[in-house]
């Protein structure tokens, strides 16, 4: 069965600084990987996903994540954050052997300060 | 396009009482999910429906939790009787039937507090 570990529960960062959120997964088969974001008082929204092809995937608001099969990682990065990026970020994995059910990490809270 | 609707947004009950949550998925989404998100943890799948049939309820505590999706559209999740450890946010999500590897669309959730 798959599992997801988000290594940082809280990440404080100053505006315009870079940020990296770490995500590692364990699975014995091919996986699909996702990052969801939850802004304060809102539901979870898909930020980006890796299904196949290029290992580097990007979102429309400047985030990117790279699938590293040998490291079993899917870290999320942004070179310059804004106050509006303050949110909780969840890494999730699904695998075809488990009917594509999502398993989520515990989440990383990003707080951007001016 | 309207998103996933959930009600109520907040509910406070005493232990041993019963409670019900309602979810209306995005129109045309055949797959519906209920998740439990305990504070400090990621969402955990409780039950998955495909139309009005249950695909997976292996994580649903069936002695106290029940869910139905009678007409393959909206769904109700019930807890009876509630325990203190049921305090959590209950999330409903939906997806297109051919998009199981892709995006799930989440509602705002119902925050349940059991005292």
Interface residues (C-beta under 8 A of the other chain):
Chain A: X4 X9 X32 X36 X41 X42 X43 X44 X45 X46 X49 X51 X90 X92 X94 X96 X99 X100 X101 X102 X104 X105 X106 X107
Chain B: X3 X4 X40 X41 X42 X43 X44 X45 X48 X55 X56 X91 X93 X100 X101 X102 X103 X104 X106 X107 X108 X109
